[in-house]
Every structure is written in C-alpha cells, then in structure tokens.
C-alpha cells in the first residue's frame, strides 16, 4: 500500500512506497485521491509529449529525405532506428 503526503487543502502532493519524508498516511491502491494525483502528473506531461511527437515527425521526414536523395543508406542507420 502506498503512503501519501497531503497539502493544507488535503490534496495528495507526494507518494512513497514506504513511510517517511512526510508520507505517513497509508492509502489503498484504488483510492480516488491517489488516482487524482497520478492523473495530475500525466496531464502535466502532455505538452512535452506533444512536442516530442512533433520532433519525432520532423526527424522521420529528414531521414526519409536523406535516404531519398541517396545521402545515407537505410542500412547505415543503427538497427534500432531501422
């Protein structure tokens, strides 16, 4: 069971697998307050995810262009990139 720390309003602001560092209240894994905490973290990362996806598309286009112009061969790319 996770341990949580709450702010003055009672909102979960930290989660730990062990008690300590202010995380003293034990919650069940399906507690709505815990779900709200993780939803907040996920939604905060969304702008970064979107910009990462945009960058990936640009890189794919650049690699495709370099291959089409014969400047690099597909087989010259690292296996993970192929």
N, C-alpha and C positions, 0 to 999 in steps of 0.2 A: 504494500500500500504506500502511495506517495505521501510525503509531508509537504505542507504548504506554508507560505508566509503571506499575510494579508496586509493591505494598507489600511489607513484610518477609516475608509469607506467600506471595508470588508471585502474588497476585490482582491483576488489572488494575484500576487505580483512575483512570486518565486515558487519553484517546485524542486524538491530534492527526493532522492530515494532513501535518504537517511535523515533522521532529525539533526538539527544544528543549523547554524548561520541564520537563525531567525525562523527557520522552517520547523515548527513544532506541532502544528495541527495535522493530524492524520486524516486523509480523505480516502473514500473508496475510488477505484479507478473510473467508475461511471458517474461520479458526482458532476452535476451541471456546472459548478464553479470551475472545476478542472477543465472541462470541455471548453468553457468560455475563455480560459487562459490560453489554451493551445490554438483556439480559433483566432484570437488576437495576434498571436505570433505569426500564424500563417498569413493572415491578411496584411500584416505589416511587411512581409517579404514580397508580396505581389508586385509592387513596382519594379523591384530588382529582377524578378523572374521575367517580367515583360521586356525589360531592356536586354536581358541576357538572350531571350529568344530573338529579338531584333538583330543582335550582334551575330548570333549563330547563322541567321539567314544571309546576312551580308558576307560572312566568311564562306558559306557554301557557294554563293554566287561568284566570289573571287576565285575560289578553287576551280569551279566549273569553267570560268573564263580562261584561266591559265592553262587548263587541260585542253580546251577547245583551240587555243592559239598554239598549242604544241610547246609551250614553255616548260611545262612539267608533265611527267607521265603519272598516271594513276598509281602505278606500281612503285613509284618513288615515295609515295606517302607512307607514313607508319601504318602498320597493319590495323591498328585501332581506328585510324582515320579513313581507311579504305571502306 
